Amino acid sequence: MTGEKVKFSAIIVQGLGTLAISLLMSLTGFVYAWPSYTAANFMSNDTVLSAPMSQTEMSLLGSLTNIGALIVTPFCGYVLNKIGRKYAAMLFGIPFVIAWTVISFTTHVPLVLASVGFAGAGAAGQVVSAVYISEICQDSIRGALASTVASCYFIGLLVSYVLGGYLSYHQVVKTHLIISILYILMLALLKESPVFLVQKGKLEDAAKSIAFYRRVDANSKVVETEIKKIKLLLDPRIERLLQEKDINAVETLLDNKGTDEEMKTESQWKFLAKSSSSKRALLSCLVVMSTTILMGAIVLQVYAEPLFKEALPSMESNLCSILLASDFLVGSLICALMLDRLGRKALLTSSSIASGICALLLGTQLWFHWAPVWCTVVLIYSYCFVYNLGAAVVPFVLPAEVFLPEVRGLCNSLVLGVAWTMNFITLIIFNPLVTYLGLGPLFCVFAVVCFIGALYSHLCVPETKGLSADAIQLLFLKRK
């Protein structure tokens, strides 16, 4: 509900917990940034590898992470509900530890490629991060904290670019490995999600978890009320009650002794098939995620150095990449501050429009060279900044908050599965399209996608700012 009071100590605990969980996205950022500053060495005759990489192998290095993530993502919902949010989050840190360990000991090209692909299994844990954060945060600060997932990804890009510019190849790999281990250790300090604990009938542990994150006594009225809310959201009859707006029935439901048993017998797929609000929310999230990825920013993240070399050869490429990651990060942080003020819909729509304008100007500049060469770099930075004011962040916030707990893991897995698919397609076809079309025309295509995304956001995406999960369902139930 809106206007919810949050204790300062609770903001600190929920914020630190969110940062620990979101560190998984920094590990993903490491893997995505790494090909950018290693490309020149890997393809040269003086490479640190056993043999130079071919153009095809370099394309695979930049895109295999998406394949690993795509393969594992469908299982994330099952893992979430089987072992819980906390242990699932820790589990998804292990592929990064294994990948960087293997890379630190091998120079064999196929093993390096396989390790990057295996790291994608860890990147799939973004589903877990989003669900975990949404279930430990209070509604009034949920947007800002959930957006940390995106911000930490850009922090990962920035840190990796900086390391790549100032450390040796092996020092970079070992640093990535150490941070991957640190992530798992930090999660050990957190409490499990209260939603998962209620699902499993562990009400006493759920009360302790709520008390930990809200900074209240486990026997307080706040905890009791929150557990009742979670039970209501987990009940398979909630959508019918919301449609009928039957307050008396809701009160009866909260005290219904048989509810816990019903929750355990309802499968996620069956619940999704019966839930109109969940299906409409899923469609919106899928469209938003697909269009924002096809806006083209992902190619700037993975191929930053080669792009800057072509756009502005006189500028040091690693410095360009560092500034680019900083640009991404600042935009996402501003978005985080504005999400719970301006709302998701407004930021997504306005950011998509601004991204379209910048992409169109950038495309025509690369195509026709109508301005001095420094304008190309200004337009690249402008495009990335406005993209991160909403279009880069909102698609990852929406799935974390628009679904009922019963299908939250499943639907987040489906949305992220589409995200990894679109990432892979975009990256694998990028180099061939640049060869045949050129950078200019390609960014003009990205601009068209930006405007299509803005139109869909304005017409079809409901505003979820500060709303609880049951209130959000009503928004989708009203849509036709």
N, C-alpha and C positions, 0 to 999 in steps of 0.2 A: 504494500500500500504506500501511497505517497505521504510525505511528512513524517516518516518514521525517524524516531530519535536514535542516534547511535552514540554510545559512550566513546570518549576519546581513546581510552585504553583498548576498547574493542576495535576501533579503527587501526590502531597500531598492530594488534595481534592479527587481525584479518589481513592487513596490508603486508606484514612480514610473511605470513603464511602464503599469501598470493605470490609474493616474489620468489619464495622457495619453490613453489609448484611451477611457476612460469619459467624458471631457469631451464626447464626442458626445452623451451623454445629457443633459448640462447644456444643450446647445444645444436639444435636444428640449424640456426643461423650460421654456426661454425661450418657445418657441412656444405651449406649453400654458397658461402663466401669463398671457401677454400679453392675451388677450381679457378676463380677469377685471377688470383695472384700467383697460382702455380702453373697456369697455362703455358706461359712463355718458356719456363724451365722444362716442363714435361714434354714439350714438342721440339725442344732443341737437341742438338747432338751432344751437348754437355749436361744432359739431364741427370738428376739424382736417381732416376729409375734405371732399370736394367736395359731399357731401350726407349727411344723417343715414342711418344704417343702419336697415333694418326689423328686426322681430323675427326673421324668417326668415333674413335676412342675418347677424344676430348669432349665430344657431344654427349657421349654416354656418361662421362664423369660428372657432367653438369645436370644430368637428368635421371640417372639410376636411383637416386634417393627417392624420387617420386614412385618408382616401381616398387621398391621395398615397402614404402608407406602404404601404397595402394593394396598390396597383397595382405598386409597385416590389419589394416583399418577395419575390415568387416568383422574381425574377431574382437575388437575393442569393447563393444557393448557387452559381449559375453563375459570378458575378463573383468570389466567394471562391476558387474552384478555378481560375479563368482567370488572374487577375492577382495573386493572393495576398492574405493577410490585411492586410498593411501598406498596400498601395496601394489596396485596396478601402476600408479605413477612411478614407484620405485622400480618396478619391473621394466618399464620402458626406458629407463636410464641405462640398463645393462647393454643393449646393442651399441650404444655410443662408446662405452668402455671397451667392449670387444673390438669394435671397428678401429679405434685409434691405437689400441694395443697392437693389432695386426699390422697396421700401416707403419707403426714405429719400428717394426722388425723386418719388413719386406721391401724389396724394390721391384718385385715382379708385377708387371702391369695388370694382368688379369686379377691378381689378389687385391691390388689397390682398388680396382673397379668393383670387385665383389664386396670389399669392405664398405665402400661408399653406399652401395646398394643395401647392404645389411644395416647400415646406420639408419636407413629409411624406416626400418622396423621400429626404431626408437622415435623417429619423427612422427609416426602414427599416433604416439601417445598424446598428441595435441588434443585428441578427443577426451582423454582422461583429464588433462589439465583444465579444459574448459568446464567440464561437468563438476569436477572437484571444487574449483573456485566458485562456481555459481551456487553450490550447496553449502558453502561455509560463510558466504557474504550476505549481509543484510540488503534488502531490496533497494534502499535509498542510495547505497554506494556500490551496488553490484556492477553497474555499467563501467564506472571508472576502474574498478579492480579487475573486472573481466577483460578489459582492454589491455591490461598489463601483459597478457599473452602475446599480443602483437608487438608491444613496445620491447619486450624482452627478446623477441626474434630479431628486431633491428639492433638491439644492444649486442646480440651475438654477431651480427654482420659487422658492426663497428669494431668490436674487440678483435675479431678475426682479421679484418683488414689492417688494423694497427699492428697486430702481431706479425702479419705477413710482410709488412714494410720494414720492420725493425729487428726481427729475430730470424735465425736460420731456419731452414726447413724442418729439421729434427726438433728444434726448440719449440716451434709452433705446434707440431704434432703432440709433443709431451705435455704442453700447456693445455691443449684441448682435452687430453686424457685426464689430467689432474682435476680439471673443472667438472668433467663428467662424473668422476668418483665423488667429488664434493656434493654434487646435486643429490645423489642417493643418500648420503649421510645427513644432509639437511632435512630431507623428508621424514627421516626417522623421528624427528622431534615433534612432528605435527600429530593432531588427533584425526581420527577417521571422520568422514562425512556423517553428520547426524541422519541424513536421509537414508543412507545405506544401512546404518545401524537400526533404524526403525523398520526398514524393509525386512531385516533379518530377525526382528522381534527382540533386539537387544536394547530395550527402552532405558535401562539404567545407564548403559554406556552412551546412548544417544543424549541423555540428559547431561552427562559429564562433558560431552563434546560441545553441545550448545553453550553450556556454562563457560567452557574454555574460550570459545570464539566470541561470545557476547560479554565476557567478563562479569558474570553474575553468579549467584549461588545456584547449585544444581537443583535445589528444592524450591526455587523461586517460582512465582506465578508466570514470569516471562518464559521460563523453560517449559512449564506445563502447557502454556498456550502454543508455543512453537511446536511441540510434539503433536498436539491436536491438529495443527495446520498441516503438518507433514502427513499425518494419517489420512486426512481428508484428501490431500493431493494424490496419495497413493491408491485411493479407492477407485476401482474400475467404474463405479457409478457416478463419478464426479461430473462428467460432461452432461449427463441427463439432468442432474440437479442444477447445474449452472444454466442450462437452457430454460428450465422451468422456473428458475429463480425462487425455488422452494426453500425458504429460510428454515422453516420447521423441520423439513426433511434433512437439511444439513445438520441441524442440531442433533437430530436422532442418529444420524450417521456417525457423528463424533463419539457418541456413547455406545455405538453398536459393538457388541462383543465379538461378532462374527467377522468384522471387517479385516482383521489381521489374516485370517485364514483365506479370505477371498483374495487378498493382495498376493499371497504366495502362489495361488493357482492360476493367475492371469498371465499368459505369456506376452512378451513384448510385441511380437508380430500380430497376435490376435487383438491386443489392445489398439495397435496402430490401425488395423483394418476397420475397427469399429468406430474409431475416433475421428470425426469430421474436422475438429479443430487441429488435431495433430497432423492430419494429411495436408490441410491447407497451409499450416505453418511450415511443414517440410517442403512443399512446393516453393513457397516464398524464399526459404533459405537456400534451396538448390539453385534457383534462378539468380539470386543476388550473388552467391558465391561464384557461379560460372561466369557471369558478366564481369565481375570485378577482376577476376584472374585474367580474362581475355582482354582487359584494358592495357596489358603489356608491361606493367611494372616489374613483373617477375624476371623478364629478360635483362632489365637493368641491374637487378640484384645479382644475378648469376654471371652475367657477361659484362660487368661494369668496366673492367680495365680495357678489354678489346674495343668496346664502344667508345670510350674516351680517347683511345689512341686514334680512332678513325675521325672522331668529331673534332678533337683538338690535340694533334700530335705534339705540340710544343709544351704541353702541360704534363707534369709527372703523373703517370697513370695511377699509381698507388695512392697518391695524395688525393686525386679525383675520387677514388673509391672510398677513402676515409671520409671525405666531405659529403659524399653521397649517402653513406650510412648515417652520418650525423643528421643530414637533411631528413631522411626517413624517420629517425628517432625523434627529432624535435616535433615533426608533424604529428606523429602518433601520440606523443605526450600531451600536446595541445588538444588533440582529439579526446584523450582520456579525461582531461579537465572539463571539456565541454559536453561530454556525453550525457551526464546527468543534469545538465543545465538546458542545453538546446534540444536534446533528444536525438535518437538514432536516425529517424527518418530525415530530418532537416539536414543533418551532417552528411548522410549518405547521398542525398539528392544534390546538394550544393557542391560537394566534393567531386561527384561524378561529372557534373557540368563543367567545373573548373578544370578537371583533368582532361576532358574532351577538348576544351579550347587550347590548353597547353600542348596536348598531343598533336592537334591539327597544325598549330604554329611550328612545332618541332618537325613534324613531317614535311611540311612545305619548305622549311629552312634547309633540311637535309637534302631535299629534292631539287630545289631551285636556287639555293644559296642567295636568298634575297637580302640577307643582313650580314654584318661582319661575323667572323668565325666564333668570336667569344659569345655571341648571342646563342649559339648552339648549346653551349654549356649552361648558360643562364636558363634556357628553356628546359633542359634536362632536369636541373635542380628544381625549377618551378613546378614542373610536372610531378616530380616525386613528392614534393612538399604538399601540394594540394590533394594529391591522391591519398596521402596518409592522414589528411584531416578528417577522413570519414570512410572513403571507399576501401581502404586497406584494413580498417579496424572493425567496422560495424558487421561485416559478414562473419566474423569470428565471435562477436558478442551475441548476436541474435540467436544462434543455435544453442547457446548456453542458457538462455532464459525463456525461450518461447515454448519449450516442450514440458509436458508433465513428467514427473520423476519416473513414471512407469516406462516411458519410451525415450527418456533423455539420452541414455547411452546408445541405443539403437539408432535414433535419428541423427545424433551427432556423428556416429560412424558413417552413416549414409552420406551426410553432407561433406564430411572430410574426405570420404572416398571419391566423391565427385571432384573435390578440390585437387587431390593428388593426380587424378586423371587429367584434368585440365592443365595443371602445371606441367605434367610430362608431355602432353601434346604440344603445348605452347613452346616448350624448350627444345623438343626434338625436331620440330619443323622450323624453328627460328632461323638457324644457319642456312638451310636450303632456300627459305623464302627470301632471306637477305641477298643470297646469290642471284636469284631469279628476278626479284622485284626491286631490291634496294631498300635501304633503311627508311628513306623518305616515304615512299608509298605504304610501307608496312605500318609506320606510325599514323598515317592517315586512316588506315583500317582500324587501328586501336582507338582513334578518336571517335569513329562511328559507334564502336561498341560502348564507349563512355556515355555517349548521348542516349543510346538505347537503355543502358543501365539507369541513367537518371530518370528517364521517362517511367520505367517500371517501378522504381522506388517511389516516385511521386504518386503514381496511381494505385499501387498494389501493396505497399509495405505499411503495416499499421505502426503507430507509435507505442513503444513499450516502456518508455522512461519511467522508472520508479514503481512499476506495477508488479504485483505478485503473480505467480504462475497461474492462479485461477482467474485473475482479472485479465491476463493476456489471452487466455482461452476464449473469453467472451468476445474479444476483438476479432478473433478468427471465426467464431461461430456466427458473427453478424455479417461476415463477408459472404458474397454469393458467387 
